[in-house]
Amino acid sequence: MEAVQSSVDMLWVMLGAMLVFFMHAGFAMVETGFTRSKNTLNILMKNMITISLGSILYFIVGYALMFGPSSFGLIGTEGFALSGVTDIGFFVFQAVFAATCATIISGAVAERMHLTAYILLTVAMTAIIYPIVGHWVWGGGWLSEIGFIDFAGSTVVHLTGAVAAFIAAWKIGPRLGKYSGKTVNTIPGHSLPLGALGVFILWLGWFGFNGGSTLAADPALVPPVIANTLLAASAGVLATALYTRFRYGRIDGTLTMNGALAGLVGITAGAANVSFLGAILIGLIAGIIMTEAVHLLDTKIRVDDPVGAVSVHGIAGIWGTLAIGFFDVNGGLLYGGGAEILGIQAVGVLAVIAWASLSTGAVLLLISIVTPLRVTAEEEETGLDFAEHGSQAYSMQDVLRGSSGRADNFADRLNQLGDERPASGKV
């Protein structure tokens, strides 16, 4: 029976790993759908390179730094290239998590960051920055020792990636045409159906993200974790739809899609620690604060984030981590406990923000010495598909060619949409 149980547990974790891997398809679809068609191939290449490079680097360096024997609670010291590691299934599951953290950056810097610079930043994220945070929380480091709770990664994965994304987006500046004086121009994505497909793929993958984090096919734990994941995401959608209807007079499509992701990010830290009602409340609040965060980032802080990655993964990640202090059924404030859990959660959030900010800033400074962080204005206007890859994702000339034999210029106008005019004026 022990052998059978071990095999079932292994199969469950491997299924979770495959679902998390499939999330990279979701990230690729969301990012391409929410941006312009002239940059689609570039975004697809970034996502494919992220999972491939991230897996190799996590194998060589990252896993050891994250799960090796702890040095002063700060960093792992053994297991490089899986030397001495016997649980290969656990490595696979953690490797796809590492790549997920790195790919959050891709959406925030879309349409203007050099591919080479992005790849170098991915190297730092998957080899050093993310594994060190992971060691603090999941590898026996100092945050785990003080009682910090992050079941599947609201802080470890999502906040770490979002902070790095914010620093990178702020450093390289907004896309051309995003800001005209005090006016904030909306640069529309070219395919919202593609973006919606990506959201549904991510939602599906999240059942493996959270469910697989049980690390065993536990019939008492897995169903509630997946149920909480479903309920929080659903609540995030409904909250965002209703809130945008109230705030803007209409249900905003892209924000509502991101509402699902905000609910998912929010529940990730406490999926095994909160009740079903708690999961719904976490998702409801996540959708609302994400919506306000997008507006604040866009119009006040003026950091251009084409897909809302910083708000979805960062702000909702902070909320989900702190929410455990309120909703933990074994000691949260709403269950008769004191403020101890909330205080510990806040310390962890602040520590991760500080580390991710400083390390990402230092890495970007070093990268800028080697290669430009941003493409030229001419390359940005042409589109990174041609500038970086000499090709394009969509070939429309044959479809649009008229009887005269000359290609219609509709495709060019489509690619320039957003450079020339805002979709809906001011935000």
C-alpha positions as a Markdown table, in Angstrom:
| # | Residue | x | y | z |
|---|---|---|---|---|
| 1 | Met | 0.0 | 0.0 | 0.0 |
| 2 | Glu | 2.9 | 2.4 | 0.7 |
| 3 | Ala | 4.3 | 1.8 | -2.8 |
| 4 | Val | 0.9 | 2.4 | -4.4 |
| 5 | Gln | 0.4 | 5.6 | -2.4 |
| 6 | Ser | 3.9 | 6.8 | -3.3 |
| 7 | Ser | 3.1 | 6.1 | -7.0 |
| 8 | Val | -0.2 | 8.0 | -6.8 |
| 9 | Asp | 1.5 | 10.9 | -5.1 |
| 10 | Met | 4.2 | 11.1 | -7.7 |
| 11 | Leu | 1.6 | 11.0 | -10.5 |
| 12 | Trp | -0.4 | 13.8 | -8.9 |
| 13 | Val | 2.7 | 16.0 | -8.6 |
| 14 | Met | 3.7 | 15.3 | -12.2 |
| 15 | Leu | 0.2 | 16.1 | -13.4 |
| 16 | Gly | 0.5 | 19.4 | -11.5 |
| 17 | Ala | 3.9 | 20.1 | -13.1 |
| 18 | Met | 2.4 | 19.5 | -16.6 |
| 19 | Leu | -0.5 | 21.9 | -15.8 |
| 20 | Val | 1.9 | 24.6 | -14.6 |
| 21 | Phe | 4.0 | 24.1 | -17.8 |
| 22 | Phe | 0.8 | 24.6 | -19.8 |
| 23 | Met | 0.3 | 27.9 | -18.1 |
| 24 | His | 3.2 | 29.2 | -20.2 |
| 25 | Ala | 0.9 | 28.8 | -23.2 |
| 26 | Gly | -1.6 | 30.9 | -21.3 |
| 27 | Phe | 0.9 | 33.6 | -20.5 |
| 28 | Ala | 1.9 | 33.7 | -24.2 |
| 29 | Met | -1.7 | 34.1 | -25.3 |
| 30 | Val | -2.6 | 36.8 | -22.8 |
| 31 | Glu | 0.5 | 38.8 | -23.6 |
| 32 | Thr | 0.1 | 38.6 | -27.4 |
| 33 | Gly | -3.6 | 39.2 | -27.3 |
| 34 | Phe | -3.2 | 42.3 | -25.1 |
| 35 | Thr | -0.5 | 43.8 | -27.3 |
| 36 | Arg | -0.2 | 44.8 | -31.0 |
| 37 | Ser | 0.1 | 42.3 | -33.8 |
| 38 | Lys | 3.5 | 43.7 | -34.9 |
| 39 | Asn | 5.1 | 42.3 | -31.7 |
| 40 | Thr | 3.4 | 38.9 | -31.5 |
| 41 | Leu | 6.3 | 36.8 | -32.7 |
| 42 | Asn | 8.7 | 38.5 | -30.3 |
| 43 | Ile | 6.5 | 37.8 | -27.3 |
| 44 | Leu | 6.1 | 34.2 | -28.4 |
| 45 | Met | 9.8 | 33.8 | -28.6 |
| 46 | Lys | 10.3 | 35.4 | -25.2 |
| 47 | Asn | 7.9 | 32.9 | -23.6 |
| 48 | Met | 9.5 | 29.9 | -25.3 |
| 49 | Ile | 13.0 | 31.0 | -24.4 |
| 50 | Thr | 11.9 | 31.7 | -20.8 |
| 51 | Ile | 10.7 | 28.2 | -20.1 |
| 52 | Ser | 13.6 | 26.6 | -21.9 |
| 53 | Leu | 16.4 | 28.7 | -20.5 |
| 54 | Gly | 14.8 | 28.8 | -17.0 |
| 55 | Ser | 14.6 | 25.0 | -16.8 |
| 56 | Ile | 18.3 | 24.6 | -17.7 |
| 57 | Leu | 19.4 | 27.3 | -15.3 |
| 58 | Tyr | 17.2 | 26.0 | -12.5 |
| 59 | Phe | 18.7 | 22.6 | -13.0 |
| 60 | Ile | 22.3 | 23.9 | -12.9 |
| 61 | Val | 22.1 | 26.5 | -10.2 |
| 62 | Gly | 18.6 | 27.5 | -9.0 |
| 63 | Tyr | 17.5 | 24.3 | -7.4 |
| 64 | Ala | 20.6 | 24.1 | -5.2 |
| 65 | Leu | 20.3 | 27.7 | -4.1 |
| 66 | Met | 16.6 | 27.2 | -3.3 |
| 67 | Phe | 16.6 | 23.7 | -1.6 |
| 68 | Gly | 20.2 | 23.0 | -0.7 |
| 69 | Pro | 21.3 | 22.9 | 3.0 |
| 70 | Ser | 20.8 | 26.4 | 4.3 |
| 71 | Ser | 23.6 | 28.9 | 5.0 |
| 72 | Phe | 22.4 | 31.3 | 7.8 |
| 73 | Gly | 18.8 | 30.9 | 6.5 |
| 74 | Leu | 19.7 | 32.9 | 3.4 |
| 75 | Ile | 20.8 | 30.6 | 0.6 |
| 76 | Gly | 21.2 | 26.9 | -0.2 |
| 77 | Thr | 24.7 | 25.5 | -0.7 |
| 78 | Glu | 24.4 | 22.0 | -2.3 |
| 79 | Gly | 22.7 | 20.2 | -5.1 |
| 80 | Phe | 24.1 | 22.0 | -8.1 |
| 81 | Ala | 23.2 | 20.2 | -11.4 |
| 82 | Leu | 21.0 | 18.0 | -9.1 |
| 83 | Ser | 24.2 | 16.4 | -7.5 |
| 84 | Gly | 23.0 | 14.1 | -4.8 |
| 85 | Val | 19.3 | 14.9 | -5.4 |
| 86 | Thr | 17.0 | 11.9 | -5.5 |
| 87 | Asp | 13.5 | 13.4 | -5.8 |
| 88 | Ile | 13.6 | 14.4 | -9.5 |
| 89 | Gly | 9.8 | 14.8 | -9.6 |
| 90 | Phe | 10.0 | 17.6 | -7.0 |
| 91 | Phe | 12.7 | 19.3 | -9.1 |
| 92 | Val | 10.5 | 19.2 | -12.2 |
| 93 | Phe | 7.6 | 20.7 | -10.3 |
| 94 | Gln | 9.8 | 23.5 | -8.9 |
| 95 | Ala | 11.5 | 24.2 | -12.3 |
| 96 | Val | 8.2 | 25.1 | -14.0 |
| 97 | Phe | 7.4 | 27.4 | -11.1 |
| 98 | Ala | 10.8 | 29.2 | -11.5 |
| 99 | Ala | 10.0 | 29.9 | -15.2 |
| 100 | Thr | 6.5 | 31.1 | -14.3 |
| 101 | Cys | 8.1 | 33.8 | -12.0 |
| 102 | Ala | 10.4 | 35.0 | -14.8 |
| 103 | Thr | 7.8 | 35.1 | -17.5 |
| 104 | Ile | 5.7 | 37.7 | -15.5 |
| 105 | Ile | 8.3 | 40.2 | -16.6 |
| 106 | Ser | 7.7 | 39.6 | -20.3 |
| 107 | Gly | 4.2 | 41.2 | -20.3 |
| 108 | Ala | 5.2 | 44.3 | -18.4 |
| 109 | Val | 8.1 | 45.1 | -20.8 |
| 110 | Ala | 6.4 | 44.0 | -24.0 |
| 111 | Glu | 6.8 | 45.9 | -27.2 |
| 112 | Arg | 10.0 | 47.8 | -26.4 |
| 113 | Met | 12.6 | 45.7 | -24.5 |
| 114 | His | 15.6 | 44.2 | -26.4 |
| 115 | Leu | 15.3 | 40.4 | -26.5 |
| 116 | Thr | 19.0 | 40.1 | -25.5 |
| 117 | Ala | 18.4 | 42.2 | -22.4 |
| 118 | Tyr | 15.3 | 40.3 | -21.5 |
| 119 | Ile | 17.1 | 36.9 | -21.8 |
| 120 | Leu | 19.9 | 38.2 | -19.5 |
| 121 | Leu | 17.4 | 39.3 | -17.0 |
| 122 | Thr | 15.7 | 35.9 | -17.2 |
| 123 | Val | 19.1 | 34.3 | -16.4 |
| 124 | Ala | 19.4 | 36.3 | -13.2 |
| 125 | Met | 15.7 | 35.7 | -12.2 |
| 126 | Thr | 15.8 | 31.9 | -12.6 |
| 127 | Ala | 19.3 | 31.3 | -11.4 |
| 128 | Ile | 19.6 | 33.7 | -8.4 |
| 129 | Ile | 16.8 | 36.2 | -7.6 |
| 130 | Tyr | 13.8 | 33.8 | -7.5 |
| 131 | Pro | 15.7 | 30.8 | -5.9 |
| 132 | Ile | 16.9 | 32.9 | -3.0 |
| 133 | Val | 13.3 | 34.1 | -2.2 |
| 134 | Gly | 12.2 | 30.5 | -2.6 |
| 135 | His | 14.8 | 29.4 | -0.1 |
| 136 | Trp | 13.7 | 31.9 | 2.5 |
| 137 | Val | 10.1 | 30.5 | 2.4 |
| 138 | Trp | 10.2 | 26.9 | 1.1 |
| 139 | Gly | 13.8 | 25.9 | 1.5 |
| 140 | Gly | 14.1 | 26.2 | 5.3 |
| 141 | Gly | 15.2 | 29.8 | 5.3 |
| 142 | Trp | 14.7 | 32.6 | 7.7 |
| 143 | Leu | 11.1 | 33.5 | 6.7 |
| 144 | Ser | 9.9 | 29.9 | 7.1 |
| 145 | Glu | 11.6 | 29.8 | 10.6 |
| 146 | Ile | 9.5 | 32.8 | 11.8 |
| 147 | Gly | 6.3 | 31.3 | 10.5 |
| 148 | Phe | 5.7 | 33.0 | 7.2 |
| 149 | Ile | 2.9 | 31.3 | 5.2 |
| 150 | Asp | 2.8 | 31.1 | 1.4 |
| 151 | Phe | 1.3 | 27.8 | 0.3 |
| 152 | Ala | 1.8 | 28.0 | -3.4 |
| 153 | Gly | 3.5 | 31.3 | -4.1 |
| 154 | Ser | 1.5 | 34.6 | -4.0 |
| 155 | Thr | 4.7 | 36.2 | -2.7 |
| 156 | Val | 7.5 | 33.7 | -3.7 |
| 157 | Val | 6.4 | 33.4 | -7.3 |
| 158 | His | 4.1 | 36.2 | -8.2 |
| 159 | Leu | 5.2 | 39.2 | -6.1 |
| 160 | Thr | 8.9 | 38.4 | -6.8 |
| 161 | Gly | 8.2 | 38.4 | -10.6 |
| 162 | Ala | 5.9 | 41.5 | -10.3 |
| 163 | Val | 8.5 | 43.6 | -8.5 |
| 164 | Ala | 11.1 | 42.7 | -11.1 |
| 165 | Ala | 8.6 | 43.6 | -13.8 |
| 166 | Phe | 7.9 | 46.9 | -12.2 |
| 167 | Ile | 11.6 | 47.8 | -11.9 |
| 168 | Ala | 12.2 | 46.8 | -15.5 |
| 169 | Ala | 9.2 | 48.6 | -16.9 |
| 170 | Trp | 10.0 | 51.8 | -15.0 |
| 171 | Lys | 13.7 | 51.6 | -16.1 |
| 172 | Ile | 13.0 | 51.2 | -19.8 |
| 173 | Gly | 10.2 | 53.7 | -19.9 |
| 174 | Pro | 6.7 | 53.7 | -21.6 |
| 175 | Arg | 5.9 | 52.7 | -25.1 |
| 176 | Leu | 6.0 | 55.5 | -27.8 |
| 177 | Gly | 2.6 | 57.2 | -27.9 |
| 178 | Lys | 1.5 | 56.0 | -24.4 |
| 179 | Tyr | 1.7 | 59.5 | -22.9 |
| 180 | Ser | 1.1 | 62.8 | -24.5 |
| 181 | Gly | 1.7 | 65.5 | -21.9 |
| 182 | Lys | -0.9 | 64.8 | -19.2 |
| 183 | Thr | -3.0 | 62.6 | -21.5 |
| 184 | Val | -2.8 | 58.8 | -21.1 |
| 185 | Asn | -3.4 | 57.1 | -24.4 |
| 186 | Thr | -4.9 | 53.6 | -24.5 |
| 187 | Ile | -2.8 | 51.3 | -26.8 |
| 188 | Pro | -5.3 | 48.5 | -27.6 |
| 189 | Gly | -4.4 | 44.8 | -28.0 |
| 190 | His | -4.9 | 43.2 | -31.3 |
| 191 | Ser | -6.9 | 40.1 | -30.2 |
| 192 | Leu | -9.0 | 40.0 | -27.1 |
| 193 | Pro | -10.3 | 36.5 | -28.0 |
| 194 | Leu | -6.6 | 35.3 | -27.8 |
| 195 | Gly | -6.2 | 37.1 | -24.5 |
| 196 | Ala | -9.4 | 35.4 | -23.2 |
| 197 | Leu | -8.1 | 32.0 | -24.3 |
| 198 | Gly | -4.9 | 32.7 | -22.4 |
| 199 | Val | -6.9 | 33.5 | -19.2 |
| 200 | Phe | -8.8 | 30.3 | -19.4 |
| 201 | Ile | -5.6 | 28.3 | -20.0 |
| 202 | Leu | -4.0 | 30.0 | -16.9 |
| 203 | Trp | -7.1 | 29.3 | -14.9 |
| 204 | Leu | -6.9 | 25.6 | -15.8 |
| 205 | Gly | -3.2 | 25.5 | -15.1 |
| 206 | Trp | -3.7 | 27.1 | -11.7 |
| 207 | Phe | -5.5 | 24.0 | -10.5 |
| 208 | Gly | -2.1 | 22.3 | -10.9 |
| 209 | Phe | -0.3 | 25.3 | -9.6 |
| 210 | Asn | -2.2 | 25.2 | -6.3 |
| 211 | Gly | -3.4 | 21.6 | -6.2 |
| 212 | Gly | 0.0 | 20.2 | -7.1 |
| 213 | Ser | 1.6 | 22.2 | -4.2 |
| 214 | Thr | 0.0 | 19.7 | -1.8 |
| 215 | Leu | 2.9 | 17.5 | -3.0 |
| 216 | Ala | 0.7 | 14.5 | -2.4 |
| 217 | Ala | -2.7 | 13.1 | -3.6 |
| 218 | Asp | -4.2 | 13.8 | -0.2 |
| 219 | Pro | -8.0 | 13.3 | -0.5 |
| 220 | Ala | -8.5 | 15.6 | 2.6 |
| 221 | Leu | -6.5 | 18.5 | 1.2 |
| 222 | Val | -6.5 | 18.5 | -2.6 |
| 223 | Pro | -10.3 | 19.0 | -3.2 |
| 224 | Pro | -10.5 | 22.0 | -0.8 |
| 225 | Val | -7.4 | 23.6 | -2.3 |
| 226 | Ile | -8.9 | 23.3 | -5.8 |
| 227 | Ala | -12.3 | 24.4 | -4.7 |
| 228 | Asn | -10.8 | 27.6 | -3.1 |
| 229 | Thr | -8.9 | 28.2 | -6.3 |
| 230 | Leu | -12.1 | 28.0 | -8.4 |
| 231 | Leu | -14.1 | 30.2 | -6.0 |
| 232 | Ala | -11.5 | 32.9 | -5.7 |
| 233 | Ala | -11.0 | 33.2 | -9.4 |
| 234 | Ser | -14.8 | 33.3 | -10.0 |
| 235 | Ala | -15.2 | 36.0 | -7.3 |
| 236 | Gly | -12.4 | 38.0 | -9.0 |
| 237 | Val | -14.2 | 38.0 | -12.3 |
| 238 | Leu | -17.6 | 39.0 | -10.8 |
| 239 | Ala | -16.0 | 41.7 | -8.6 |
| 240 | Thr | -14.1 | 43.3 | -11.4 |
| 241 | Ala | -17.1 | 43.2 | -13.8 |
| 242 | Leu | -19.4 | 44.8 | -11.3 |
| 243 | Tyr | -16.8 | 47.3 | -10.1 |
| 244 | Thr | -15.8 | 48.5 | -13.5 |
| 245 | Arg | -19.5 | 48.8 | -14.4 |
| 246 | Phe | -19.9 | 51.1 | -11.4 |
| 247 | Arg | -16.6 | 53.0 | -11.8 |
| 248 | Tyr | -16.5 | 53.4 | -15.6 |
| 249 | Gly | -20.2 | 52.9 | -16.6 |
| 250 | Arg | -19.4 | 49.7 | -18.5 |
| 251 | Ile | -18.0 | 46.2 | -17.8 |
| 252 | Asp | -14.4 | 46.5 | -19.0 |
| 253 | Gly | -13.4 | 43.4 | -20.9 |
| 254 | Thr | -9.6 | 43.3 | -20.3 |
| 255 | Leu | -9.9 | 44.2 | -16.6 |
| 256 | Thr | -12.5 | 41.5 | -16.1 |
| 257 | Met | -10.2 | 39.0 | -17.6 |
| 258 | Asn | -7.4 | 40.1 | -15.4 |
| 259 | Gly | -9.9 | 39.9 | -12.5 |
| 260 | Ala | -9.8 | 36.1 | -12.8 |
| 261 | Leu | -6.0 | 36.2 | -12.6 |
| 262 | Ala | -6.1 | 38.6 | -9.7 |
| 263 | Gly | -8.4 | 36.2 | -7.8 |
| 264 | Leu | -6.1 | 33.3 | -8.6 |
| 265 | Val | -2.9 | 35.1 | -7.5 |
| 266 | Gly | -4.7 | 36.3 | -4.3 |
| 267 | Ile | -5.8 | 32.8 | -3.2 |
| 268 | Thr | -2.4 | 31.1 | -4.0 |
| 269 | Ala | -0.8 | 31.9 | -0.7 |
| 270 | Gly | -3.7 | 30.7 | 1.5 |
| 271 | Ala | -5.4 | 28.0 | -0.6 |
| 272 | Ala | -4.8 | 25.5 | 2.1 |
| 273 | Asn | -5.4 | 27.8 | 5.0 |
| 274 | Val | -8.8 | 29.5 | 4.4 |
| 275 | Ser | -12.4 | 28.5 | 4.2 |
| 276 | Phe | -14.5 | 28.6 | 1.1 |
| 277 | Leu | -16.1 | 31.9 | 2.2 |
| 278 | Gly | -12.7 | 33.2 | 2.9 |
| 279 | Ala | -11.6 | 32.3 | -0.6 |
| 280 | Ile | -14.5 | 34.1 | -2.1 |
| 281 | Leu | -13.8 | 37.3 | -0.1 |
| 282 | Ile | -10.2 | 37.2 | -1.0 |
| 283 | Gly | -11.1 | 36.9 | -4.7 |
| 284 | Leu | -13.7 | 39.7 | -4.5 |
| 285 | Ile | -11.2 | 42.1 | -2.9 |
| 286 | Ala | -8.4 | 41.1 | -5.2 |
| 287 | Gly | -10.5 | 42.0 | -8.3 |
| 288 | Ile | -11.3 | 45.5 | -6.9 |
| 289 | Ile | -7.8 | 46.4 | -5.7 |
| 290 | Met | -6.3 | 45.1 | -9.0 |
| 291 | Thr | -8.6 | 47.5 | -11.0 |
| 292 | Glu | -7.6 | 50.5 | -8.9 |
| 293 | Ala | -3.9 | 49.5 | -9.1 |
| 294 | Val | -4.0 | 49.4 | -12.9 |
| 295 | His | -5.5 | 52.9 | -12.9 |
| 296 | Leu | -3.0 | 54.2 | -10.4 |
| 297 | Leu | 0.0 | 52.7 | -12.2 |
| 298 | Asp | -1.2 | 54.0 | -15.6 |
| 299 | Thr | -2.2 | 57.5 | -14.7 |
| 300 | Lys | -0.4 | 58.5 | -11.5 |
| 301 | Ile | 2.8 | 56.6 | -11.4 |
| 302 | Arg | 2.9 | 56.5 | -15.2 |
| 303 | Val | 4.6 | 53.1 | -15.6 |
| 304 | Asp | 3.5 | 51.5 | -18.8 |
| 305 | Asp | 2.5 | 47.9 | -18.2 |
| 306 | Pro | 0.7 | 46.6 | -21.3 |
| 307 | Val | -0.9 | 43.5 | -19.7 |
| 308 | Gly | -1.4 | 44.7 | -16.1 |
| 309 | Ala | 1.2 | 42.2 | -14.8 |
| 310 | Val | 2.4 | 44.4 | -11.9 |
| 311 | Ser | -1.1 | 44.9 | -10.7 |
| 312 | Val | -2.3 | 41.3 | -11.2 |
| 313 | His | 0.8 | 39.5 | -9.8 |
| 314 | Gly | 2.1 | 42.2 | -7.5 |
| 315 | Ile | -0.8 | 44.0 | -5.8 |
| 316 | Ala | -3.0 | 40.9 | -5.7 |
| 317 | Gly | 0.0 | 38.9 | -4.5 |
| 318 | Ile | 0.5 | 41.3 | -1.6 |
| 319 | Trp | -3.1 | 41.2 | -0.8 |
| 320 | Gly | -3.3 | 37.4 | -0.9 |
| 321 | Thr | -0.3 | 37.1 | 1.4 |
| 322 | Leu | -1.6 | 39.5 | 3.9 |
| 323 | Ala | -5.1 | 38.1 | 3.7 |
| 324 | Ile | -3.9 | 35.0 | 5.5 |
| 325 | Gly | -3.5 | 37.2 | 8.6 |
| 326 | Phe | -7.3 | 37.8 | 8.5 |
| 327 | Phe | -8.7 | 34.6 | 7.0 |
| 328 | Asp | -6.5 | 31.8 | 8.3 |
| 329 | Val | -8.9 | 29.4 | 10.0 |
| 330 | Asn | -6.2 | 28.5 | 12.6 |
| 331 | Gly | -5.3 | 31.9 | 14.0 |
| 332 | Gly | -6.4 | 34.7 | 11.6 |
| 333 | Leu | -7.8 | 37.9 | 13.1 |
| 334 | Leu | -11.3 | 37.0 | 11.9 |
| 335 | Tyr | -11.1 | 33.6 | 13.7 |
| 336 | Gly | -10.1 | 34.9 | 17.1 |
| 337 | Gly | -6.4 | 35.1 | 16.6 |
| 338 | Gly | -4.2 | 38.0 | 17.2 |
| 339 | Ala | -2.1 | 40.1 | 14.8 |
| 340 | Glu | 0.9 | 37.9 | 14.9 |
| 341 | Ile | 0.3 | 36.1 | 11.6 |
| 342 | Leu | -0.5 | 39.4 | 9.9 |
| 343 | Gly | 2.7 | 40.9 | 11.2 |
| 344 | Ile | 4.8 | 38.0 | 10.0 |
| 345 | Gln | 3.2 | 38.1 | 6.6 |
| 346 | Ala | 3.9 | 41.8 | 6.3 |
| 347 | Val | 7.6 | 41.3 | 7.2 |
| 348 | Gly | 7.8 | 38.7 | 4.5 |
| 349 | Val | 6.2 | 40.9 | 1.9 |
| 350 | Leu | 8.5 | 43.8 | 2.7 |
| 351 | Ala | 11.6 | 41.6 | 2.6 |
| 352 | Val | 10.8 | 40.2 | -0.8 |
| 353 | Ile | 10.0 | 43.6 | -2.2 |
| 354 | Ala | 13.3 | 44.9 | -1.0 |
| 355 | Trp | 15.4 | 42.0 | -2.3 |
| 356 | Ala | 13.6 | 41.8 | -5.7 |
| 357 | Ser | 13.9 | 45.6 | -6.2 |
| 358 | Leu | 17.6 | 45.9 | -5.3 |
| 359 | Ser | 18.7 | 42.7 | -7.1 |
| 360 | Thr | 16.7 | 43.5 | -10.3 |
| 361 | Gly | 17.9 | 47.1 | -10.3 |
| 362 | Ala | 21.5 | 45.9 | -10.0 |
| 363 | Val | 21.1 | 43.3 | -12.7 |
| 364 | Leu | 19.5 | 45.8 | -15.1 |
| 365 | Leu | 22.4 | 48.2 | -14.5 |
| 366 | Leu | 24.9 | 45.5 | -15.4 |
| 367 | Ile | 22.9 | 44.5 | -18.4 |
| 368 | Ser | 22.8 | 48.1 | -19.7 |
| 369 | Ile | 26.6 | 48.1 | -19.7 |
| 370 | Val | 26.6 | 45.1 | -22.1 |
| 371 | Thr | 23.6 | 45.8 | -24.3 |
| 372 | Pro | 20.9 | 48.5 | -24.6 |
| 373 | Leu | 17.8 | 47.7 | -22.5 |
| 374 | Arg | 15.4 | 49.2 | -25.1 |
| 375 | Val | 15.1 | 49.0 | -28.8 |
| 376 | Thr | 15.4 | 52.1 | -30.9 |
| 377 | Ala | 12.3 | 54.3 | -31.7 |
| 378 | Glu | 12.5 | 53.2 | -35.3 |
| 379 | Glu | 12.5 | 49.5 | -34.3 |
| 380 | Glu | 9.6 | 50.0 | -31.9 |
| 381 | Glu | 7.5 | 51.7 | -34.6 |
| 382 | Thr | 8.3 | 49.0 | -37.1 |
| 383 | Gly | 7.6 | 46.2 | -34.6 |
| 384 | Leu | 9.9 | 43.9 | -32.8 |
| 385 | Asp | 8.8 | 40.9 | -35.0 |
| 386 | Phe | 10.9 | 42.4 | -37.9 |
| 387 | Ala | 13.5 | 44.2 | -35.7 |
| 388 | Glu | 14.4 | 41.1 | -33.6 |
| 389 | His | 13.4 | 38.2 | -35.8 |
| 390 | Gly | 13.1 | 39.4 | -39.4 |
| 391 | Ser | 9.7 | 37.9 | -39.7 |
| 392 | Gln | 6.1 | 38.4 | -38.6 |
| 393 | Ala | 3.4 | 36.4 | -36.8 |
| 394 | Tyr | 0.6 | 37.2 | -39.3 |
| 395 | Ser | 0.9 | 37.2 | -43.1 |
| 396 | Met | -2.1 | 39.2 | -44.3 |
| 397 | Gln | -0.8 | 40.4 | -47.8 |
| 398 | Asp | -2.3 | 37.5 | -49.7 |
| 399 | Val | -5.7 | 37.9 | -48.1 |
| 400 | Leu | -5.8 | 41.6 | -48.6 |
| 401 | Arg | -4.4 | 41.8 | -52.1 |
| 402 | Gly | -6.8 | 43.5 | -54.5 |
| 403 | Ser | -7.5 | 42.8 | -58.1 |
| 404 | Ser | -4.9 | 45.4 | -59.1 |
| 405 | Gly | -2.2 | 43.1 | -57.6 |
| 406 | Arg | -1.2 | 45.7 | -55.1 |
| 407 | Ala | -1.4 | 44.9 | -51.4 |
| 408 | Asp | -4.0 | 46.9 | -49.5 |
| 409 | Asn | -2.4 | 48.9 | -46.7 |
| 410 | Phe | -4.9 | 47.7 | -44.1 |
| 411 | Ala | -2.3 | 45.5 | -42.5 |
| 412 | Asp | 0.0 | 48.4 | -42.0 |
| 413 | Arg | -2.7 | 50.4 | -40.5 |
| 414 | Leu | -3.6 | 47.5 | -38.2 |
| 415 | Asn | 0.0 | 47.2 | -37.0 |
| 416 | Gln | 0.2 | 50.9 | -36.3 |
| 417 | Leu | -3.0 | 51.0 | -34.3 |
| 418 | Gly | -2.2 | 52.6 | -31.0 |
| 419 | Asp | 0.9 | 54.4 | -32.3 |
| 420 | Glu | -1.3 | 56.9 | -34.1 |
| 421 | Arg | -4.4 | 57.3 | -31.9 |
| 422 | Pro | -5.8 | 56.2 | -28.6 |
| 423 | Ala | -8.6 | 53.6 | -28.6 |
| 424 | Ser | -10.8 | 55.4 | -26.2 |
| 425 | Gly | -9.1 | 58.7 | -25.5 |
| 426 | Lys | -8.1 | 59.5 | -21.9 |
| 427 | Val | -8.0 | 57.0 | -19.1 |
